[in-house]
Structure formats: structure tokens, C-alpha cells
Amino acid sequence: MKRTYIAWMVLAAGALAACEVYESPSRGQDDSGDKVLYLEQYDPIADNGQYWHPEFAAVPWRYVTIANVANVTGNNDLGRTDVNQGLQAHLMAQSAAGILNRAVKNGTGEYGVWLRDESDPNMTAYKLSKEYVTYEAGAEDWSVCVPQQIATAYGELNPQISGYVLTDVESNPESAIVASVAAHVYNAVIVDVRDQAYYEQSPHLTMLYDARDKTTADSWREFRDYCNNKALVVMPVQTANLREFSITHELFVINLNKTFGTPINGQNVDIFEEVLAWLEPNSPVYGWEQGVGEDEFVNLVSRYGHMMVPYDWAYNTSFTSMNYKQRQKSVLAKVTNPQFIDWESTKKKFVSFYLSDGDNIQWMINNFESADYYTHPLAKQTKLTFGMGAANLSMVAPAQFEYLLSLQNAENSIMENLGGGYYYVDTFAERGNRATALRKIAKDMSSHMRQHRIKLLGLVAMDPTGDKAKRAYQEFISANNQLEGIVVIGYAPYAGGKGEIMWFTNSDGIDIPVVSVKYSIWNYNTYNAEREGTPTYIAHRLNEEDTETVTPFSAVSVHAWSRFADIGDSQDELAECTGGNEVGAGAAQLCINKLDDDIEIVPMEELIWRVRMYYRPEQTQEILTRVF
């Protein structure tokens, strides 16, 4: 089929302006100075104030590895008796790591701590991060120990630990939350009553604070003035994850449910709101809560103008993010060059699939690159677009961010997901200065995206076609004249926008589309919803569409956690719900297998460009004449 070689379309004037404002005037231009090269439309690495992750700008002389902590069976269990097992040992290890890493950060200590990930020795994010710490930053990989040794067996470490905070996690789960904050206040490790007799044998370990009967409300009342209000950790009781991170950076730690996994015994909603109001605007909130609808806490985070960062089961954050501002590299996403789009395609409908939940940074670190997802053998042929929390990942684990971009296939677009964290753009900062907060996050996202040549932005809204959401879309589009388009999902259902396309004008007078998700592939087990359901169900809906009355462009979200059975040629719309293991690109392929011949599958960037050519042909053609 003929391919039209049009000197193609980017945000033409936008691209030119970008060169003038952010680059030297000659960057990306030909000798005549009249045209710009599409692939050169990105910004150099620069600190424009866009970084929000707490910085660990230090390198230890040596570091100790605590074995048998991360991702091993029982690391958050109760009922264990061994001093090196269970939640009690995990809290000891995390708190010791936090105290020692905090001393390195503050310049008062030389010994750091790495919490070894034992679940998969080849897990790339940790492997690459540890290689940076050891071989590039130059920290000595000094010793390996078990949790009981970290506070007792190393005389070199003793001066950095002032004593211990006492918990009783079996009788009072919130005592662990309190101790997580008291640890940095008292410069103390966390010891539980189960292990108290053992640790008191060490002459330098004395009790400095008794948290056995304390609650999260007590912690807020006593310690708020000792905490850094530029970030927050939200984690359930009966966990120790992220405590190294919270202690190193002197962050407040809060739980929503007072009992693990259920709100049945009460919640800390009132305190949570006080904490959110106390945080600086546009602060990251790390972690997650279990046993409660995500909207119940994410929407609170959003309303107070903060970004929820799903990041609960990760480890070694101080080390994975070490010196992240100085480590930023000009690693670039591969982009769809409109110059090579087949504008004369005879297809009547165009569909693009994208994988949801890319804002989940612990997933990006722990197993996103697995064959189930990023390196799925069908990813290329399905042209699956990957939502990625690129901005957060580039700060939390720059080595992993660089690695993931190196694996990107040109057929698979990268979309920044969901604008710096999980929040709803239509409720964002409605309990604060919404205009200022939106402007700030839009400006910061523009810097992150432009410096890594990411052209698509994914967002989420409670009402994706409402006036409040539209105000937010305009802010993001005004801040970034290299942005090609926005894809938006609704919160429950993802397809709440019903495929509506909205238009907003950027700072160069170019119209930019916001495309709402039309359908979502999602396993509801026993039923299909109006626009969400099995691959076969969604295929039928796409086939039935009449392009005389419905836009021929469809963005389809593939729910990352839904798995389906391959039922072959069967047209049963519920049979895929049980007994299968097709996920991600595999689920998309099940849908593609049942699409009519008049439908073409394209990457999301191409879908956006086709939308622009279809609805704004003169403007888009004019843009194409300015680039090559």
C-alpha cells in the first residue's frame, strides 16, 4: 500500500517554539532554518524544579546487606518466634537501615544498609541499582548479616544507633506505625516485646520510647513537628515495608485501617485529612492501603492536592534513588514518526490498546519487564501501548527507568501514566489552591516528559468529560507544546468517557485532542459491563460500531490484572472469564483475533495523529509541511 512521505506532523509551531525556548535556535533545524526534525523535538536534561522525590544525595563508604528480609515468606507475619523471622525482625531490619542510611544522608555516618531482595536474584531494578551503588558510586559491599546482628554485632555501627523503640505488634498493631516515626525522632531501632530480652543483652541498646500502647493518633500529636512535610508514607499495620525510606527522610507514617486488611475496627480518616492538609502542596504520598476501596484514600490525597504513588512492596529506596538528580540521562522514548503513517489506509476504524496501571511504581520495579507484560511475546504485534509512571520511576530508580526504555519496541508507545502519580484531575487540590497546584504539576510533568521525548499523557478523572476535568486538561496542554495528545480513563468505569474526544488549544495555537477510553478489557468473572468486559465482548462492540454515528477511533484499556482463557473461535462473551492465563498483550490479542477486517490496530501515538488528521486536517497538514 502506498505510503505518503509528507514532511510530517508534529506540533509544528509547537516544535519550533520548543527549540527556541528550550534549546539552541539551531537544534533540530535544517540548513534553511525552515523545518525541524521530528525525532529531535525533546529538551536537554535540566533541573527545572520538577523533582519531588526525597533525595538521597550521599554515598556510604561501606554498606551492610541484611539477608532474609525482602520478599521472603513471612517477612510481615505475626506468630513467628525466631528473632530473625516475622514482622518483628522485618521492623528491626528496616529501622536499622533507616537509621544508618539517615546518618549517611546527613553526613554523620559512613555505613549504609541494603535490604536484599531474595525473591528473584535476577530482578533487574535491584541488580542495576546495586551495581550503581557499588561500581559507579564506589560504596564498598562490606558484609552480609541477618536482622538480629545489625544492631548488635557491628561495633562500627553502634555509635549511630542511640537505642530502641519498643512495640507490641501482636497486641497493638498500630504500635508499629508509631515506632516507624519515633525511630527517627529518637534515632532508635525498633524492637518488639517478643525480642526485647535478646536485644537488651547489648549494652548500647536501651529503651528510649515505649510505643506498646500508643496509637497513630498519639504519633501525630507527639511527632508531627519532627517530620518532613514534603512527602508521606501510607502503609497498613502489620507491614514493615518503606520504613527504611520513611526513617531516612524523617517522614510521617500513617495507616488508614486500624486493623490489617479491614476497616471493621475503625479508620484514621480524620487524622489522615489533618496530615494531608499539613503536607506541602503537590507532595508525593507513597505506599498503599489494603482492604478498602482505593477511591476512599486516593480521592482524599487528590482533593488535598497531592500525588498518590502506588509503591508498597518495594525495598532499598534510598539506594535505588541515590543521587537521582545527578544521574538523569537523556534516555528517550521511541516515538511514532507521522512521516511514515499510511494516511491512505482503506481501513474504516482504528483501534489502539494500552496496558493500565503503569502508575504503580512498585510494579515497574518488581516485575513489569516480565514476559507477562513489557516483554510479552505478543506485545509488538498487538502494538500495545504501555502506561508508565516515567516521571516517578526516573527519580525512584533511574537505572530501571533507563533499562525499561532500552527495551522499548518502536511499535509500543510509551504513555506517561497518570501525570506524576495517582490522583483524579477533576478533584485535584479542590481543598487547596487548585489553580496553583494544577499549574505546578502540569509544569513539572512537562519537564519530565519533554526531557525523555514522551509525547502522550494518560490521566484519570472521576468524570472524564466534566468541566473540572476539562480545566485540568487545558492546564497540561498549555504547559507542554510538545504534547501530542492525552488519553483519559474514568474511575470506575475506566470507559466512563465513552470514547468522547475533546479539543484544547496549546500555547502555539495548535488544537490537541483528549481522547477518552471507549472500551476496557476487564474480567468481571460472571458478567460484562456496558463498555467493559472480556476480549470477545469488546471485539463484538467494536465490530458493531457504525462510523456514520460513532468516531472511528477507539482507545481500549487492557486491565493489567485481568486474565482470560483462550476459547478459540467461540463467540461466547463470558467463556474467557475462567480458567485462563492470557494477560496484557495476550488479552489484547484475544480481542484482535475476533475483529472485523475493516479495523486496523495502531500504536496509541498513531491513533492520536489520525484523530488530528481526521478532525483537524488543514491544521495537521500545515504542521506536516514544517517537519521532516
N, C-alpha and C positions, 0 to 999 in steps of 0.2 A: 504494500500500500504506500502511496506517495506520502513523503514526509516534507512538510513545508519548512524551509530554512528561513524563518523570519528572524530578523535581528531582534530578538525576542523581548519578552516582557518581564521586567521586574517592576518594582515600584520606581519606575523610571526617574521622574523628577526626584522621588524619594531617595533613590540610589545616588543620584548626583549630589543632592544636598548632604547625604551622609558622608560622601567623600570630602566635601568642603568643610563640614563641621568637625568630623572625627578623624579625618585622615589628611595627609598632604594633598594639595589640589590635584596632583598628577596620578594618584593611586587609582588603578583600575581603568584609566582612560587610554584611548589610542593616541597616535601622534597628532591627530587633528584636534583632540580635546573635545570632540562632539559626542562620543559614545563611551559607555562604561562596560566593563567586563562583569557579567553576572556573578561568576564564581569569586570575584574579588570584592564583593559587597559584604564586608564584615569589618569590625573595628579591631584595632590592636589591643592587646591586654593592657588594662589600666585600672587603677583603683579609683573609681568614681564615687566611692562611698556606698557601693552596692552590697557590701559584705555584711551579713548579720550573724553568722555563726560565731560563737565564742572562740577566740583564737588561742591556741597553744603555741606561742612563738618562742619555743625553747627546745633545747636538745639535752637529754641527760648524758652524763659521762658514761654511765652504765645502766643497764636495766635488768631486772629480775623477772623471769617468766613464772607465773603461778600456774601450775598444771592442774588438770582435772577440775576446771571451773566452768569454762564456756561451753554451753550446748551439750553437756553430758547429762545422762539420765539422773534426775533427782536434784539438780542444782537449785531448784526452788521448792523442793519438797519439805514437808513437815514430817515428823515421826521418825526421822533418822537419829541414830545415836552416835555415829562415828564423828569425831571432831573435824574431819575433812569432808564431810558429806552434808547434803541438805542445804536449806535456806540459810541456816546459821553460818555455815562455812562460806557460802557464797557472799553473804554480807561482810564477813571478815575480809575476804579477798578483795572485794570491790572497794571497801572503805580503806584498806591499806594502800591499794593502788591509787585511790583518790588523794590521800594524804601525801604520799610520796611524790606523785605527779604534780600536785599543787605546789610542793616545795620547789620542784624543778621550775615550774612556771613562774614562781615568784622570785627565783634566783637565790633561794636559801638552801637548796639541796641539789645533789648530783645524781641521785639514784631514782630511776623511774621504774614503772611496773607495766608489764604486758600480761594481759589475761589471755591465755592460749585458747584458741578455738580448736577443740578436739573432734568436732563432728565431721569435718572433712579437711584433711591435711592439705588438699589442693584448692581449697576455697580461695579464689583469686584475690578478692579485695584485701583479705588479711595477709595473704602471702606477699602481695605487692607493697602493701603498707609497711610490713615488717622489713622488707628489703630496703625500702627508702630509709627507714629509721636507722638500720644497721649499716648499709653500704653507702648511702648518699649523705645522710645527716651525720653519720660517724659515731653513733652510740654503740657501746660495747655490749654484745649479747653475753651477759656475765654469768648467769646462774639460773637454775630451774629448781623450784621448790613446790611444796604443797601448801594449802592455805594455813595450816597450823604453824608453819615455820616462818611465814612472812613477818610476823610481829614478835617472834621470839628468838630466832636462830641467827640473825644477822646483826652483829654489833654495830656495823656501819650504818644501819637504818634506824637504830634505836633513838638517836637524838632528834629525828624528825617526827617521832610519834610521842605525844605528851601523855597519853593514857588511853582509856577506853570509855565508850558509852554503853550502858547495859540495856539490853532488850529482853523481852519475853514474848517471842513471836508466836508461840503456841497459844498462850492465854490472851494476848493482846496484839492482834496483827498490826494495828496502827503504830505500835512501838517501833517497828522497823522504819516506818515513814518518818517518824520524829527523829530517830537516830541518824537517818540519812542527812538531815540538816544539822543536827547537833554535832555531827562528826567534824564538819569544817569549822564550826564555831569554837569547839574545844580542841581542835587539832587531834582528834582521837579516832581510833579504830572502833568498829562495832563488835561487841562481844555479847553473846546471848547467855541467859542463865544456864542453858544446857552445858556450856563450855566454860563457865566462869571459873570454876576451880582449876581447870587446866591453865588458863591464861594468867591467873593470879600467882602462879609459880614464878613468873618473870618479874623481877624486882622493879623494872621500869614501867610496868603496866598497872596502873591504879585507876579505880573508877572515878571519872570526872563528872559524869552526869548519869542520872538514873531515869531511863525512859520507859521503864516497865509498865507504869500506869498512865503514861501520857498519851494524849490523842493528837490528831492532826491539828485540831483547833488550838491546843496548847502550843504546838510547834509554831503556828502562825503568830500567835500572841507573843511568844517569847523571842522568836528568832528573826522576824521579818526585817528588822533593821540591820541585821548582819548579812543579808543576802543580796546578791546581784540581781537587779530587776530588769536586765536586758534579755533574759531567757528564763524558761521554766521547764521543769520535768514533771510530767504526769504519768504515773505508773501505778498499777494495782498493788494493794497489800499482797503479801506473800510473793514478792519478787525482789530481786536484788539488782536487776539489770539497770544500767545507766547510772548507778550510784558512783562509780569512778568518775564519770563525766560531771555529775552534779556537784560532787565534793571538790573536784579540781577547780571548777569555775564558781564555786560558792553559790549555787542555785537553790532556790526553794524547791522542795519535792512535795507533791500533793497526790492524794488518791481521791477518786470520786466516790466509789463504793467503799463503805466501811468494812465489808466482808468480801473476800475474794470471789469474783465472778458473779455477784448478785447484789442488787440494791435492796434486798429484803430487810436488812438490818440498818438501813439508813444510808444517806449520802452526804457529802460535804459541799453541796451546791452553793450555799451562802458564802462559805469560805472561798470556794473556787472563784466566785464572782468578785470577791474582795481582792483576791490575788490578781485576777485578770485586769482589774481597774488599776492596781498598783504597778503593773508592768509598764515599761516604756512602750509607747505606740509602736506597732509593726514589729513586735518581738516574736521570735520563734518559740513554739511550745512543743517540746519533744516528748515522744512516748506514745501511749495509748491506754485505754481502759478496757476491761473485759466485762462481759455480761450486761451490757447496756447499749441501747441504740446509739450509733456513732453521732447522729444528729443532736443527741442530748448534751454532748460535751463539745463537739466540733462547732456547733452553732453558737455556743457561748463564747468560744475562742474567737470565732468570726465576728460576732457582734461587738466585741471589745477591740477589734482592730488588730488581731494577731494571726499568725500563720501556724496551724497545727501541722507538725512534721511527724507523720507516722514512722516511728523509729524506736521500737520497743525491744526487740530481741537481738540487738547488735552489741558489739563489745569493742573495747580499745579505742574509744572515740578520740581521746587526747592524742593517741599515736597515729590513728588513721588521718586525722586532720592536722597533724603537726606542721606548722609553718605554711598553712594552706595559701595565705595571701602571696607569699613569695614563690610558691610552687605553681601558680597558674600558668598554663601554657596555651599557645594558640592552637589548640586542638579543635578541629572544625567538623561539624556535621556534614554529611554528604547531602546535597540538595538536588531537587528535580530542576533541570535546566529547561525552561519553557521553549527554548530554541529548538528542542528536539521532540516536542509534543506533536503527535499526529492530529493536527487540527482538522483534518478532513476525514476523520473516522466516520464510518457509516453507522456506528452503534447509536442506539436511541437513548440508552440510560448508562450512567456511570456510577459505580459503587466503590467506596473505599472503606476498608475495615481498619479499626485501630484497637489496640490492646489497652484495657483500662488499668487503673490503679498504679500508674507509674509514679505517683506522688509518694508511694511507700518506699522510703529510703532504706529501711532495713531489708526489704526485698531486693532493692538494687544492689545491696552489698552482699547479701547472703546466698541467693541462688537465682537471680534474674537471668544470668547468662547461660542457664542450663538449657538442655535440648527441649524442655517443655515450653520455653519462652523465647528468649532473644536469639538463640541459635537453633531454633526448631527447624528441622529439615524442610518444612513447607513454608517457612517464613518468606523466602524470596518469591516463590511462585504465587503466593496469595497477596503479595505486595502489602503485607501487614505494616501499618504504621505503629510505632512504639511510643506510647506516652512515657516520658522520662522526667523525673524530678531533677533535671540537669543542674539548675542553679544550686540546690541544696547538696547534690552529690559532689559537685565540683569543690565545695567547701568541706564537707564532712569526710570525703575520701577522694581526693584529687587523683590518686593513682588509679582507682577503679573507674572514675569518670573517663580518664584518658583511655583506659583499656577498652571500655564499652564502645566508645566512639571509634576505636580502631577496628572493632568487629563489625561495624555497621555495613550492611549491604546497600548499595545505591538504590535498590528497589524499595527499601524500607525507610520511609520518612521518620525523622525524629521530631516529636512534638513536645515542647516544654509543658509539663503537666503539674500542677494546676495553678501556675502563677506564683511559685515560691512556697507552696505549702497547701494544705487542705483547708480551704475556707470558702464561704459562699459569697460570690461577688456582690449579690444584691443585699446581703445583710452585713457585709464587712464594715466594721467601725461605726455602725449606726448608734452605738452608745459612746462614741467619742467624736473626734473631729473627722468625719467621714471624708470630706474633700481633701484634707491634708494627707490622711492615711492612704487614700486611693492614689493620690499623686505620687506619694513616696514609693509605694510598691510597684507602680507602673514604671517609674523612672529606674528603679533598681532592676526590675525584670528586663527592661530594655538593654541595660548594660550587659547583663549576663547573656542574653540571647544574641545580641549583636557581636559580642566578642567570640562566640563559638558558632556563628553562622547558623543559628537555629531560627527558622523563618515562620514556624507555626506555634501558636499558643493555644493550649487547652485550658478551659475554665469550667467551673461548676457553679450553678445557681439554684436556689430554691424554686425560682420562677424564671427560667431562662429567657423568656420573651417579655418580661415585665419591664417597666420603666426604670426601676432601680438597677436592674442588671444592665440595661442599655447605657445608663450613665457610666457604669464601670467599663463597659466595652470601649466607649469613646475615650476614656482616660488611657487605657492601654494602647489604643491605636494612635492617639495624639502623641504619646511618649516615644513611639518607635516607628519611624518611617521606613524601616526595613522589614516590618511585619507584613507578611503576605495575607494572613487570614487567621481567624480564631474559630476553633471548634468548641462548642459548649454542650455539656450534658446537664440534665436536671438531677436534683437529688430525689430519688425515689418517685417516679421512674427516671432512669437515665434519658429515655427517649421522650421526656415531657415536652420538649420543644417542637416535636412532631416534624422535624426537618425544616422548619421555617428558616429562611435566610434573611438576615438583617444587614443593613449597609450603614457604614460610618465613614467620614472623610478624615484622612490623616493630615498632617501639618503641611503637606505639599499639594493638597487638593485632590489627592487620589482616593477613590472610593474603595474601601476594604470590606470584604464580607465577613460576617459572623454566621457560621453555619451550625445550626443546632442538630444534634444527633437525631436521626429519623427512626432508627431501629436499634435494638440492643439484643445481642445473643446472650441469653441468661437462662440458667437451668433452675426453674421453679419446682422441679420434681414431679408435680402432679397436674400442672396447668400451664397455659401460656397467657400472658397479659396482652393488653391491646396492641402494644408495639414491642413487646419483649418476650423472648421465648427461645425455642430450640432452633438449630440451624435450618431444619426443614421448614418450620413455621415462618421464619424470617424470609427464606427463599420464596415461599409462596406469596408473601406480602409484596415483595419486590417485583415478582413476575406480574402480579395483578395490577400494578400501578399504570394509570393512564397518563402519559406525559402531556396530554392536552390540558389536564386539570391539575397535575402534580409536578413539582420540579423534578427534572430527570436526574438530579444529583442527590446521592444518598450517602451520608456518613453513618456507618454502622459500628457501634461499640461492641467489642468482644469482651465479656466479663472475664477477668483474669482467673477467677477462682471456680468457674463453672466447667464441668467436664461432661462429655457426651459419648454415647455409643455410636459406632458406625453401623447404620442399618441398611447400607447399600442403596438399592433403587427404591426402597419402600418410601411412600409418601406420608406415612403416619407421623403426625405432628407432635406426638408425645413419646414415641418409642425410644428416641435418643436420650431420654432423661435418665435411664437406669442402665447400670452395668458397663459403662464405657469409660475410656480414659483419654478421649480426644480433647485437648485443651489448647487455648491460644490459636496459633495458626492452623492447628488441626481442626478446631471447631469452625474456623473461617472456611476451611476447605470443604467441610461437610455442607456448608451453605452454598458455596460456589458450585459444587457438583450438581446442584438442582436449580441453578439459574438458567433462564432462557438465553438463547444465542444473541439476543439484541442488547445484552448487558455486558459492559466492559469493566473489568476490575482495574483500578488505578491506585497509585500511592496517594495519600492524602494531599500532598502538595500539588500534585497534578489535578486532583479534584477541585482544589481551591482555584487554580488557574483557569480551569474550564468553566467554573462558575463565573469568574470575572470576564472571560471572553464571551460567554453566553448572554450575560445580563448587562455588561458594560463594554460592548465590542469596540466602539470608537476609541474610548479611553485606553483600553488594553492594547489595541493595535498601535496606537501612538506611542505607548510605552515600549512596545517591541522594537520600534524603529530606533530607540536610543541606546540599546544594549547589544552586546554581541558575545 
